[in-house]
Amino acid sequence: MTPLPAGLRIQGPLTAVVGSSAGGNDDRKTADAGANARGAVTAEFAVALPAVLALLAMLLAAAAAGMTQLRIEEGARAGARALARGDDTVAVERTVRTLAGVTAAASVAADGEWFNITVTDRVPGPLGASIPWTLTARASMRSETAGTGAGIGAGALRGSTHGQAAK
């Protein structure tokens, strides 16, 4: 039989163990190291999980903000087109609310032959409710009817903002 290299000892029929102690403490040290590794992984997971959840919440809030911005821009464009055609304020408000959502607020202003409409809305969702995040979209269109303010009513467009929609 050939001698074993230094540091190896025979522990069973065909098993060689690296180490110099003969008391069998090596198995316990290996088990303790495995438990410490599992504990470290648990701690890292506990620290990383809130960060991942916060990132996910921010991504969802950004997506909600993007969708809200698209809705109010489309509502402002459609409202400006309706004003330019000569639709009355009730029809314009209904058009804006249909496209921008029921929580959107619209204001109309006339500047000569030009109609300006501004639509605002808050970002929905839990993050949008906790952060005062209001989005705005504006659209302008030249009147297609003869005369300024046709179809809107003579007194409806005095001043800079008009037709404020109720929330």
C-alpha positions in Angstrom: 0.0 0.0 0.0 1.3 3.4 -0.9 1.5 6.1 1.8 -1.0 8.9 1.6 0.1 12.5 0.9 0.4 14.8 3.9 -2.9 16.1 5.1 -5.0 13.2 3.9 -6.4 10.5 6.1 -8.6 7.5 5.6 -12.1 7.9 7.0 -13.9 4.9 5.7 -13.5 2.1 3.2 -12.8 4.3 0.2 -13.1 7.9 1.4 -10.2 10.3 1.7 -10.7 13.5 3.8 -8.5 16.6 3.5 -7.4 18.0 6.8 -5.0 17.4 9.7 -7.4 16.9 12.6 -8.2 13.3 13.6 -11.2 14.2 15.8 -13.8 14.5 13.0 -14.5 18.2 13.5 -14.2 18.8 9.8 -17.8 17.6 9.0 -19.2 20.0 11.6 -17.2 22.9 10.2 -18.5 22.2 6.7 -22.1 22.1 8.0 -21.7 25.4 9.8 -20.3 27.0 6.7 -23.3 25.8 4.7 -25.7 27.2 7.3 -23.9 30.6 7.2 -24.1 30.6 3.4 -27.8 30.0 3.5 -28.3 32.8 6.1 -26.3 35.2 3.9 -28.5 34.4 0.9 -31.6 35.0 3.0 -30.3 38.3 4.2 -29.4 39.4 0.7 -32.8 38.4 -0.5 -34.5 40.4 2.3 -32.5 43.5 1.3 -33.0 43.1 -2.4 -36.8 42.3 -2.4 -37.9 45.8 -1.3 -35.7 47.4 -3.9 -37.1 45.2 -6.6 -40.7 45.9 -5.5 -40.0 49.7 -5.4 -38.6 49.5 -8.9 -41.6 47.6 -10.1 -44.0 50.2 -8.5 -42.1 53.0 -10.2 -42.2 51.3 -13.6 -46.0 50.7 -13.2 -46.5 54.4 -12.2 -44.5 55.5 -15.2 -46.6 53.4 -17.5 -49.8 54.8 -15.9 -48.5 58.3 -16.4 -47.7 57.6 -20.1 -51.1 56.2 -20.7 -52.7 59.1 -19.0 -50.7 61.6 -21.1 -51.7 59.9 -24.3 -55.4 60.0 -23.3 -55.4 63.7 -22.4 -53.4 64.6 -25.6 -56.0 62.8 -27.7 -58.8 64.5 -25.8 -57.3 67.9 -26.3 -56.8 67.3 -30.0 -60.4 66.1 -30.4 -61.7 69.0 -28.3 -59.8 71.6 -30.4 -61.2 70.0 -33.7 -64.7 70.1 -32.3 -64.3 73.8 -31.3 -63.0 74.6 -34.7 -66.0 72.9 -36.4 -68.3 75.1 -34.3 -69.6 72.5 -31.8 -71.1 73.8 -28.6 -69.2 73.5 -25.3 -71.4 70.6 -24.1 -70.4 68.6 -27.1 -66.8 69.6 -26.7 -66.8 68.6 -23.0 -68.4 65.3 -23.8 -65.8 64.6 -26.5 -62.9 65.4 -24.2 -64.3 63.3 -21.3 -64.9 60.4 -23.7 -61.3 60.4 -24.8 -59.4 61.7 -21.8 -61.4 60.1 -19.1 -64.1 61.2 -16.6 -61.6 62.7 -14.2 -60.0 65.0 -16.8 -60.7 68.7 -16.6 -60.8 70.9 -19.7 -60.6 74.6 -20.1 -61.2 76.6 -23.4 -59.9 79.9 -24.4 -60.4 81.9 -27.6 -57.7 84.2 -29.1 -59.2 85.8 -32.2 -59.9 83.0 -34.6 -57.9 80.5 -32.6 -59.3 78.2 -30.0 -57.1 76.8 -27.3 -58.1 73.9 -25.1 -56.1 72.7 -22.1 -56.9 69.3 -20.6 -55.4 68.2 -17.2 -55.7 65.0 -15.2 -53.9 63.3 -12.3 -52.0 60.1 -12.7 -54.0 57.1 -11.4 -52.9 54.4 -9.1 -51.3 54.2 -5.6 -48.2 56.1 -6.5 -50.2 58.7 -8.4 -52.4 59.3 -5.4 -49.5 59.7 -3.0 -47.5 62.0 -5.3 -49.4 65.1 -6.6 -48.7 64.3 -10.2 -50.9 66.3 -12.6 -50.4 66.0 -16.4 -51.4 68.7 -18.9 -52.0 68.7 -22.7 -52.8 71.7 -24.9 -54.1 71.9 -28.4 -54.9 74.9 -30.6 -57.0 75.1 -33.8 -58.2 77.9 -36.0 -61.9 78.3 -36.4 -63.4 76.8 -39.5 -66.6 78.7 -39.2 -67.3 82.3 -40.3 -66.8 84.7 -37.4 -65.1 84.1 -34.1 -66.7 82.0 -31.4 -69.5 80.5 -33.7 -71.2 77.6 -32.0 -69.8 78.3 -28.6 -72.0 81.2 -27.5 -71.0 84.8 -27.2 -70.5 84.9 -23.4 -68.8 81.6 -23.1 -65.3 82.7 -24.1 -64.7 85.9 -22.2 -61.4 85.8 -20.3 -58.6 83.4 -20.6 -60.0 80.1 -19.3 -63.6 78.9 -19.8 -65.7 75.8 -19.8 -63.9 74.4 -16.7 -65.2 70.8 -16.5 -66.3 69.5 -13.1 -64.5 66.5 -11.7 
